[in-house]
Amino acid sequence: MSEDLKKTPLNAWHLAHGGRMVPFAGWEMPVRYDAGALEEHRMVRRSAGLFDIDHMGQIAVSGPDAEAFLNRLVTWDVSTIAPGTSHYALMCLPTGGVVDDVFVYRRANHWFVVVNASNREKDLQWMLDHTAGFSVTVNDVSDQTAMLALQGPRALELLAGPVGSDLETVPRFGSLETSLWGIPTFLGRTGYTGEDGAELFLPAEAAVDVWEGLLAAGIRSQIEVLPIGLAARNSLRFEPGFPLYGHEIDAQTTPLEANLGWACRLEKDFIGRDALVKQKEAGLTKKLIGFELTEPGVPRQDCVVTDEGGRPVGKVVEGLYAPTADKYCGHAFVPPALAAVGTRLLIEIRDKPKAAEVIRRPFYQPSYKERT
């Protein structure tokens, strides 16, 4: 493993507890533990899983013009985000392509933006480059802040003990300033798995104590919980259809093409808005679909997609086994005329065409949609 890779405060813990470490977005991260990626995936679906996601970036935005600045920068209307809540949004290029997708939290005295690990430096610079004309301070607090996630149908039950309150009363996308064993913690009821749960932000030096405390709390309360690696994190986010930068979204793909128009408020001004309006009026030339292989094969990123006549029509952007759905599935961009559910396609896997069919997304209905 390269010495140049960044390490989270939990790196030594992962190494000591069976974490198989791999490079990811410039970081040394666990891809799985001894239980294996499939069992980790299933554990999150049936009980709870604990994720080290401290490779992600956290950026604090404050000042008199913080709201106006963020409203110019992101696709969602942040003026509608009440204190103690959050919302998903995207930052776009003037062309409409995606700089990154982010979560924006409105805290008591400032805004808090969570960005992808692979884009942390780029996102920070993009934000700094657009501060002109705004009385605003943009501060990268990633190194001081540890970020963990506890996800699964029993995650909030497990957290309620150390927090000392019923977290079911915090609405989905709500947040809470609290503490865990005396450690100040900012808790957001968000996640990236399709399950209920929370993301936790706390002082970096307390990461190991909180991590071990949560695992021990699971044992005491007889709630199954496992540490979860990157492999299961990816399959968990893939099944409910959450995008990953470099796959479903990138600088050449717009939110409209990626089925993320719901996160764009075109009635307000933001960078990239004019390009998106023009695209919506002209009509899309490509659209994100979900597909299922109907004969044996494993679709991978960059596999060519063809119509039934063998004419290339697109490329796979993500493909893998979806454990909950028990299918080999994928995401691809194709012309809108081929995006209807039931459309038959071919996926070229190792130079052999494999039959596939467009199916409804997501492959797994997020369980939190049945809750508050």
C-alpha positions in Angstrom: 0.0 0.0 0.0 1.4 3.4 -1.0 2.6 5.6 1.8 1.1 8.6 -0.1 -2.4 7.4 0.6 -4.3 9.4 3.3 -5.6 7.5 6.3 -8.6 8.1 8.5 -8.3 8.1 12.3 -9.7 4.5 12.2 -7.0 3.1 9.9 -5.1 1.2 12.7 -8.4 -0.2 13.9 -9.3 -1.5 10.5 -5.9 -3.2 10.1 -6.2 -4.8 13.5 -9.7 -6.1 12.9 -9.4 -7.9 9.6 -10.0 -4.9 7.3 -8.8 -5.7 3.7 -7.3 -2.3 2.7 -7.4 -0.9 -0.8 -6.7 2.5 -2.4 -9.8 4.6 -2.9 -10.0 8.3 -4.0 -6.5 8.8 -2.5 -7.3 7.1 0.7 -6.4 3.7 2.3 -9.8 2.3 3.1 -11.3 -1.1 4.1 -13.1 -2.9 1.2 -14.4 -5.6 3.4 -13.8 -7.5 6.7 -13.7 -11.1 7.7 -17.5 -11.6 7.4 -17.3 -10.8 3.7 -19.0 -8.1 1.6 -22.2 -10.2 1.0 -22.8 -10.7 4.7 -22.0 -7.0 5.4 -24.6 -6.0 2.8 -27.2 -8.3 4.3 -26.4 -7.2 7.8 -27.3 -3.6 6.9 -30.5 -4.7 5.3 -31.6 -6.7 8.3 -30.1 -4.9 11.3 -27.3 -2.4 11.4 -23.9 -1.6 9.9 -21.2 0.9 10.9 -19.3 2.8 8.2 -16.0 4.7 8.3 -16.8 7.5 5.8 -14.2 10.0 7.1 -12.6 10.1 3.6 -15.5 12.4 2.6 -15.1 16.1 2.9 -16.9 18.6 5.2 -17.0 22.3 4.4 -18.4 25.0 6.7 -20.0 28.1 5.1 -20.8 31.1 7.2 -21.2 34.9 6.9 -24.0 37.3 6.1 -24.3 36.1 2.5 -23.9 32.4 3.1 -27.4 31.5 2.0 -27.3 33.6 -1.1 -23.8 32.2 -1.9 -25.0 28.6 -1.6 -28.2 29.4 -3.6 -26.0 30.5 -6.5 -23.8 27.5 -6.2 -26.2 24.6 -5.9 -29.3 23.4 -7.7 -31.6 23.2 -4.7 -33.2 26.3 -3.2 -31.4 26.4 0.1 -33.7 29.1 1.4 -36.3 26.3 1.9 -33.9 24.4 4.2 -35.1 25.1 7.7 -32.6 25.2 10.6 -31.9 21.6 11.8 -32.6 20.1 8.4 -30.7 19.3 5.2 -31.2 18.5 1.5 -29.5 16.8 -1.3 -28.2 19.1 -4.1 -25.7 19.3 -7.0 -23.1 21.8 -8.0 -23.0 22.3 -11.8 -20.7 23.7 -14.4 -22.1 26.4 -16.7 -22.6 23.6 -19.3 -24.9 21.8 -16.9 -22.5 19.0 -16.2 -22.0 18.0 -12.6 -19.1 19.3 -10.4 -20.3 17.1 -7.5 -23.4 16.1 -5.6 -23.5 17.3 -2.0 -25.6 17.3 1.1 -26.3 20.8 2.5 -27.1 21.0 6.3 -28.4 24.2 7.9 -27.0 24.4 11.4 -27.7 27.0 14.1 -25.0 29.5 13.0 -23.6 28.3 9.7 -24.1 25.9 6.8 -22.4 22.6 6.5 -21.7 21.0 3.1 -20.7 17.3 2.7 -18.8 16.5 -0.5 -17.4 13.3 -2.1 -13.9 12.2 -1.2 -12.7 12.1 -4.8 -13.8 15.7 -5.3 -12.9 17.3 -1.9 -10.0 19.5 -3.2 -11.8 20.3 -6.5 -15.1 21.2 -4.7 -13.3 23.4 -2.2 -11.6 25.3 -4.9 -14.8 25.6 -7.0 -16.5 27.2 -4.0 -13.6 29.5 -3.2 -13.5 30.6 -6.9 -17.1 31.8 -6.7 -17.0 33.8 -3.4 -16.5 37.1 -5.3 -19.4 39.5 -4.5 -20.5 37.6 -1.4 -19.6 38.3 2.2 -18.9 34.7 3.1 -16.3 32.4 4.7 -15.7 28.9 3.2 -13.7 26.7 5.6 -12.6 23.1 5.0 -13.1 21.4 8.3 -12.6 17.8 7.1 -9.3 17.2 8.9 -10.8 18.2 12.3 -14.1 16.3 11.7 -14.6 12.5 11.8 -17.6 11.2 9.8 -19.2 7.9 10.5 -22.5 6.3 9.4 -24.7 3.9 11.2 -27.3 2.4 8.9 -30.0 -0.3 9.0 -33.5 -0.9 10.3 -32.2 -1.1 13.9 -29.6 1.7 13.6 -31.7 4.4 15.3 -32.7 2.0 18.1 -29.0 1.3 18.7 -28.1 5.0 18.7 -31.0 6.0 21.0 -29.2 4.5 24.0 -26.0 6.6 24.0 -27.9 9.7 22.7 -30.5 9.4 25.4 -33.5 10.2 23.2 -35.9 8.7 20.7 -34.3 9.5 17.3 -37.5 8.5 15.5 -38.7 12.0 16.5 -36.0 13.5 14.3 -37.5 13.6 10.8 -35.8 12.1 7.7 -33.1 14.7 6.6 -33.4 16.3 10.0 -30.4 16.8 12.3 -29.5 17.1 15.9 -26.7 18.7 18.0 -26.1 16.0 20.6 -23.4 14.0 22.3 -22.2 10.4 22.5 -20.6 9.4 25.8 -19.9 13.1 26.4 -18.4 13.6 22.9 -20.1 16.5 21.0 -21.7 15.0 17.9 -23.7 16.4 15.1 -26.2 13.8 13.9 -27.9 13.9 10.5 -30.7 11.5 9.6 -29.4 10.8 6.2 -27.6 8.0 4.5 -26.4 6.2 1.4 -27.8 2.7 1.7 -31.6 2.9 1.3 -32.0 2.1 5.0 -32.8 4.3 7.9 -30.0 5.6 10.1 -27.7 8.5 10.7 -24.5 10.1 9.7 -22.3 11.3 12.6 -19.9 14.2 12.7 -17.5 14.5 15.7 -14.0 15.5 16.6 -11.5 13.5 14.7 -9.6 12.5 17.9 -12.7 10.9 19.2 -13.4 8.6 16.2 -12.0 5.4 17.7 -13.8 5.8 21.0 -17.2 6.4 19.3 -16.6 3.6 16.8 -15.8 1.1 19.5 -18.6 2.5 21.7 -21.2 1.9 19.0 -20.0 -1.7 18.4 -20.1 -2.4 22.1 -23.5 -0.8 22.4 -24.8 -3.3 19.8 -23.5 -6.2 21.9 -25.0 -4.9 25.1 -28.4 -4.2 23.5 -28.3 -7.5 21.5 -28.6 -5.6 18.2 -26.5 -7.2 15.4 -24.0 -4.7 14.0 -20.9 -5.1 11.8 -18.3 -2.8 10.4 -18.9 -2.3 6.7 -16.4 -1.9 3.9 -16.5 -0.2 0.6 -17.7 -3.2 -1.4 -20.9 -3.5 0.6 -21.3 0.3 0.7 -21.3 0.3 -3.1 -23.8 -2.5 -3.5 -26.0 -0.9 -0.8 -26.1 2.4 -2.6 -26.5 0.8 -6.0 -29.7 -1.1 -5.2 -31.7 2.0 -4.3 -30.3 3.9 -7.2 -28.2 6.5 -5.5 -25.6 8.1 -7.8 -21.8 7.9 -7.4 -19.6 10.5 -9.0 -17.7 9.1 -11.9 -20.4 6.6 -12.6 -24.0 8.0 -12.8 -22.9 11.6 -12.7 -19.8 13.5 -13.9 -18.8 16.7 -15.7 -20.2 15.4 -19.0 -23.6 14.4 -17.5 -26.3 16.7 -16.4 -28.7 16.1 -13.5 -31.6 15.8 -16.0 -29.9 13.0 -17.8 -29.2 11.2 -14.5 -32.8 11.4 -13.4 -32.0 14.0 -10.8 -34.2 16.8 -12.0 -36.1 16.6 -8.8 -33.1 18.1 -7.0 -33.0 21.1 -9.4 -35.1 24.2 -8.8 -35.0 25.7 -12.3 -37.1 28.7 -11.2 -34.2 30.1 -9.3 -30.7 31.2 -10.5 -27.7 28.9 -10.1 -24.6 28.1 -12.1 -25.6 25.8 -14.9 -29.3 26.7 -14.7 -29.6 28.2 -18.2 -28.0 25.1 -19.8 -30.4 22.8 -18.0 -33.4 24.9 -19.0 -32.3 24.8 -22.7 -31.7 21.0 -22.4 -35.2 20.5 -20.9 -36.8 22.5 -23.7 -34.8 20.8 -26.5 -35.2 17.3 -25.1 -32.7 14.8 -23.7 -30.3 12.9 -26.0 -29.4 10.3 -23.3 -31.1 9.0 -20.2 -30.0 6.9 -17.3 -31.7 3.5 -17.2 -31.6 0.4 -15.0 -31.3 -3.0 -16.7 -31.2 -6.6 -15.7 -29.2 -9.3 -17.5 -31.5 -12.1 -18.7 -28.7 -14.5 -19.4 -25.5 -15.3 -17.3 -22.9 -12.5 -17.2 -21.5 -9.7 -15.0 -21.9 -6.2 -16.5 -19.1 -3.8 -15.7 -18.5 -0.1 -16.2 -17.7 0.8 -19.9 -19.3 -2.3 -21.4 -20.9 -1.3 -24.7 -24.7 -1.3 -24.8 -26.3 -2.2 -28.2 -29.9 -2.4 -29.5 -31.2 -5.8 -30.5 -29.7 -5.3 -34.0 -26.2 -4.9 -32.5 -25.9 -1.1 -33.1 -24.0 0.6 -30.2 -26.4 2.9 -28.3 -24.5 3.6 -25.0 -22.3 2.4 -22.3 -22.7 0.8 -18.9 -21.8 3.2 -16.0 -22.2 0.7 -13.2 -22.9 -3.0 -13.0 -22.8 -5.6 -10.3 -24.7 -8.3 -8.4 -27.6 -6.7 -6.5 -27.8 -9.1 -3.4 -31.2 -8.0 -2.2 -32.8 -8.2 -5.6 -30.7 -11.4 -6.4 -30.0 -10.2 -9.9 -27.1 -9.0 -12.0 -28.1 -5.4 -12.8 -26.6 -2.3 -14.2 -27.0 1.4 -14.9 -26.4 2.7 -18.4 -27.1 5.8 -20.5 -29.1 5.2 -23.7 -31.2 7.3 -26.0 -34.6 8.1 -24.5 -36.4 6.0 -27.2 -34.7 3.0 -25.6 -35.3 3.9 -22.0 -38.8 2.4 -21.6 -39.2 -0.5 -19.1 -39.3 -3.7 -21.0 -37.0 -2.6 -23.8 -34.6 -5.3 -24.8 -30.9 -4.5 -25.1 -27.6 -6.3 -25.5 -24.6 -5.8 -23.2 -21.2 -6.7 -24.7 -19.3 -8.6 -22.0 -15.8 -9.8 -23.0 -16.8 -9.3 -26.6 -19.9 -11.5 -26.3 -23.4 -9.9 -26.4 -25.5 -10.8 -23.4 -29.3 -10.2 -23.4 -30.6 -7.6 -21.0 -33.9 -5.8 -20.4 -34.7 -2.3 -19.1 -36.3 -2.6 -15.7 -37.7 -0.1 -13.2 -35.4 1.7 -10.9 -34.6 1.4 -8.1 -33.7 -2.2 -7.8 -34.5 -1.9 -4.0 -37.2 0.4 -2.6 -35.6 2.4 0.1 -37.1 1.3 3.4 -36.9 4.8 4.9 -39.7 5.9 2.5 -42.1 3.8 4.6 -41.1 5.8 7.7 -40.9 9.4 8.8 
